[in-house]
Amino acid sequence: MLLLPAGAAAMKLHEFHKGASNFPASDRMPVLFVGHGSPMNAIQDNHFTQSLTAWGQRLERPAAILVISAHWLTRGSTSVSTSPDPETIYDFYGFPQEMYKIRYDAPGSPDFAKQVVQNVQSIQVHEDHEMGLDHGAWTILKHMFPKADIPVFQMSIDYEKPPQWHFALATELKKLRGKSVLIIGSGNIVHNLRMVNFQDFAVKYDWAVEFDELVKQKITEGDYQPLIDYQQLGRAAQLSVPTNDHYLPMLYSLGLTEKNEALRFTYEEVLGGSISMRCFETA
């Protein structure tokens, strides 16, 4: 797999018509993985949020955005949101009141959501008419696409299924990439909230750095199977992924890539000792 430098050539910009009744094939859209971190990033101006803004500015405008977020977990089934007007969900507590006043009023995309139902053949994907945008989606999209004028919808993660199952399911979504749909996995590679150091947010635990760098290495090599079987990667993996809700979105992003597809890391940082903010893009 080719690893491109952060300053790789900018993508060509194209405009797509919203609300078209048919969805012609287009140049393949990239797949993103965003280490979204704290909900507070929604209102903060820092290196991470600045990188999101720059990222959104250079991306080709998609016809719609599909987010697979660590914060929409279902059990025993997979759902896709078909609401035409998804609400901004405040799925957190104890944050400043300013956070609860933010709205990200992007339209939904029932038509593209139904294409997910049609394209996935291995399971039945259910339509969810009420799901809005959780903070794994809107806190990053607020910086990447601040106008909220691109349709957004989400697909849930069946938390009862093993990592290999999720990686395989992701491959069934590849057709959407050729229809101008930008697919974003939103989670964190290293995510151990019990061990976050709030007193020194700049600290980096050795095991967190070790696992984050191992994931980087395997992604660069295109060697995804050890990342799917991450439980076998030792103590650093166990501490970095105590629960895999935030890890699984990365496997979806990897499963959506094509063999020998170029990849570049757009951001990398470990915060609070135990949160990896690593982001990457395929194209």
C-alpha positions in Angstrom: 0.0 0.0 0.0 1.3 3.4 -0.9 1.7 5.9 1.9 1.4 9.5 0.6 2.8 12.6 2.5 0.4 15.0 4.2 1.1 17.6 1.5 0.0 15.3 -1.4 -1.6 16.9 -4.5 -5.0 18.4 -3.8 -8.0 16.7 -5.2 -10.0 18.3 -8.1 -13.2 19.9 -6.9 -16.5 19.1 -8.6 -20.0 20.1 -7.7 -22.7 17.5 -7.5 -26.4 18.2 -7.9 -28.4 17.6 -4.7 -31.6 15.6 -4.7 -31.1 14.0 -8.1 -33.6 11.2 -8.7 -30.9 8.9 -10.1 -27.3 8.5 -8.9 -24.9 8.1 -11.7 -21.5 6.5 -11.1 -18.7 8.9 -10.4 -15.1 8.9 -9.6 -14.6 6.8 -6.5 -15.0 8.9 -3.3 -12.4 8.5 -0.6 -13.1 6.8 2.7 -12.2 8.5 5.9 -11.5 7.5 9.5 -11.7 10.2 12.1 -10.5 9.8 15.7 -13.2 12.2 17.0 -12.1 12.3 20.7 -14.0 14.5 23.2 -17.4 16.2 22.2 -15.7 19.4 23.4 -14.0 19.5 20.0 -17.2 20.8 18.6 -16.5 24.2 20.2 -12.8 24.2 20.4 -10.2 25.7 18.1 -7.2 23.5 18.3 -4.8 21.6 16.0 -7.2 18.7 15.6 -10.3 20.9 14.7 -8.1 23.0 12.4 -7.1 19.9 10.6 -10.7 18.9 10.2 -11.5 22.3 8.6 -8.6 22.0 6.2 -9.6 18.4 5.4 -13.1 19.4 4.5 -12.0 22.3 2.3 -9.8 20.1 0.1 -12.3 17.2 -0.2 -14.4 16.9 -3.3 -18.0 17.8 -2.5 -20.0 14.6 -2.0 -23.6 14.0 -2.9 -24.1 12.6 0.6 -22.2 11.5 3.7 -22.6 8.2 5.5 -21.2 8.1 9.0 -20.5 4.9 10.9 -20.1 6.1 14.4 -19.0 4.5 17.7 -22.1 6.1 19.3 -24.8 4.2 17.4 -24.7 0.7 18.7 -27.4 -1.8 18.1 -27.7 -5.4 19.2 -28.6 -8.3 17.0 -29.4 -6.1 13.9 -28.0 -3.4 11.7 -30.0 -0.2 10.9 -29.6 2.7 8.6 -31.1 6.1 9.2 -33.7 7.2 6.7 -34.9 10.4 8.4 -35.2 13.3 5.9 -34.4 15.8 8.7 -32.1 14.2 11.3 -32.0 15.9 14.7 -28.8 16.9 16.4 -28.4 14.4 19.3 -26.7 15.4 22.5 -25.6 12.0 23.7 -23.3 13.2 26.5 -23.8 14.9 29.8 -21.9 17.3 32.1 -20.6 19.6 29.4 -20.9 23.4 29.1 -24.4 24.6 28.2 -22.9 26.0 25.0 -22.6 22.4 23.7 -26.4 21.8 24.0 -27.2 24.9 21.9 -25.3 23.7 18.8 -27.4 22.5 15.9 -26.1 20.7 12.8 -29.2 20.9 10.6 -27.9 18.9 7.6 -30.7 17.1 5.7 -30.9 13.4 5.7 -30.6 11.1 2.6 -33.4 8.5 2.6 -32.7 7.6 -1.0 -29.0 6.8 -0.4 -29.9 5.1 2.9 -32.2 2.8 1.0 -29.4 2.0 -1.3 -27.5 0.6 1.7 -30.5 -1.7 2.3 -30.3 -2.8 -1.3 -26.6 -3.2 -1.6 -26.0 -5.3 1.6 -26.9 -8.9 0.7 -25.4 -10.8 3.6 -27.9 -9.5 6.2 -31.1 -7.5 6.3 -30.4 -3.9 7.1 -33.4 -2.2 8.8 -34.6 1.3 8.1 -34.7 3.6 11.1 -36.9 6.6 10.6 -36.1 8.4 13.8 -32.3 8.3 14.3 -30.6 11.7 14.2 -26.9 12.6 14.1 -25.0 11.5 17.2 -21.9 13.4 18.4 -19.6 11.0 16.6 -21.0 12.6 13.4 -22.0 16.2 14.0 -19.0 17.3 16.2 -16.6 16.5 13.3 -18.9 17.5 10.4 -19.4 20.9 12.1 -15.7 21.7 11.2 -15.4 19.8 8.0 -18.7 20.9 6.3 -19.8 23.9 8.5 -22.6 24.9 6.1 -24.5 21.7 6.9 -25.8 21.6 3.3 -24.7 18.1 2.4 -27.2 15.2 3.2 -25.9 13.0 6.1 -27.1 9.6 7.3 -25.8 6.9 9.6 -25.5 3.2 9.8 -25.5 1.4 13.1 -22.9 -1.0 14.5 -24.3 -4.4 15.6 -22.3 -4.7 18.9 -23.0 -8.4 19.2 -20.9 -9.3 16.1 -17.2 -10.0 16.0 -14.6 -7.7 14.2 -14.3 -10.0 11.2 -18.0 -9.7 10.6 -17.9 -5.9 10.6 -14.9 -5.8 8.2 -16.7 -8.1 5.8 -19.9 -6.1 6.0 -18.0 -2.9 5.1 -17.0 -4.5 1.7 -20.6 -4.6 0.7 -20.8 -0.8 1.0 -18.1 -0.1 -1.6 -20.6 0.6 -4.4 -21.7 3.8 -2.6 -18.2 5.2 -3.1 -18.8 5.3 -6.9 -22.0 7.2 -6.4 -20.5 10.3 -4.7 -21.1 9.1 -1.2 -18.4 10.0 1.3 -18.1 7.3 4.0 -16.6 8.2 7.4 -15.8 5.8 10.2 -15.8 7.9 13.4 -14.3 6.5 16.6 -10.8 6.2 18.1 -8.1 3.6 17.7 -7.0 3.9 21.3 -9.9 4.6 23.6 -9.5 3.9 27.3 -11.6 6.4 29.2 -10.9 4.9 32.6 -7.2 5.7 32.2 -7.5 9.3 30.8 -5.2 11.7 32.5 -7.3 14.9 32.8 -4.6 16.6 34.9 -2.0 16.4 32.1 -3.8 16.0 28.8 -0.4 16.0 27.0 0.8 12.8 28.6 1.2 9.7 26.4 1.1 6.3 28.0 3.7 4.0 26.5 1.2 1.3 25.7 -1.1 3.7 23.9 1.7 5.0 21.7 2.9 1.4 21.1 -0.5 0.3 19.9 -1.2 3.4 17.9 2.1 3.1 16.1 1.5 -0.7 15.5 -1.9 0.1 13.9 -0.2 2.8 11.7 2.4 0.3 10.6 -0.1 -2.4 9.7 -2.3 0.0 7.8 0.8 1.3 5.9 1.7 -2.2 5.0 -1.9 -3.1 4.0 -1.8 -5.9 6.5 -5.3 -5.6 8.0 -5.8 -9.1 9.4 -3.8 -8.6 12.6 -5.9 -5.4 13.2 -9.1 -7.5 12.8 -7.6 -10.0 15.3 -6.4 -7.2 17.6 -7.1 -9.3 20.7 -4.1 -11.3 19.8 -1.7 -8.3 19.8 -0.9 -8.4 23.4 -1.1 -6.1 26.5 -0.9 -2.8 24.6 -3.9 -3.8 22.5 -5.9 -4.9 25.6 -5.3 -1.6 27.3 -5.9 0.4 24.2 -9.2 -1.4 23.2 -10.9 -2.4 26.5 -14.2 -2.3 24.6 -14.2 -2.1 20.8 -17.1 0.3 20.2 -14.6 3.0 19.1 -12.3 0.6 17.3 -14.9 -1.0 15.0 -15.5 2.2 12.9 -11.8 2.0 11.8 -12.4 -1.6 10.6 -15.3 -0.4 8.5 -13.0 2.3 6.9 -10.4 -0.4 6.2 -12.9 -2.8 4.8 -14.1 -0.2 2.4 -10.7 0.3 0.8 -9.6 -1.4 -2.4 -6.4 -3.5 -2.7 -3.3 -1.3 -3.3 -5.4 1.9 -2.8 -3.3 4.8 -1.6 -3.6 5.9 2.0 -2.4 8.9 4.0 -2.6 9.8 7.6 -4.1 13.3 8.0 -3.7 13.7 11.8 -1.9 11.8 14.6 -1.8 12.6 18.3 -2.3 10.8 21.6 -4.1 12.9 24.2 -4.7 12.4 27.9 -2.5 9.3 27.8 -5.1 7.0 26.4 -7.0 8.6 23.5 -5.6 8.3 19.9 -6.8 11.1 17.6 -5.3 9.4 14.5 -7.1 10.1 11.3 -6.6 8.7 7.8 -8.0 8.9 4.3 -8.1 6.5 1.3 -8.5 7.7 -2.2 
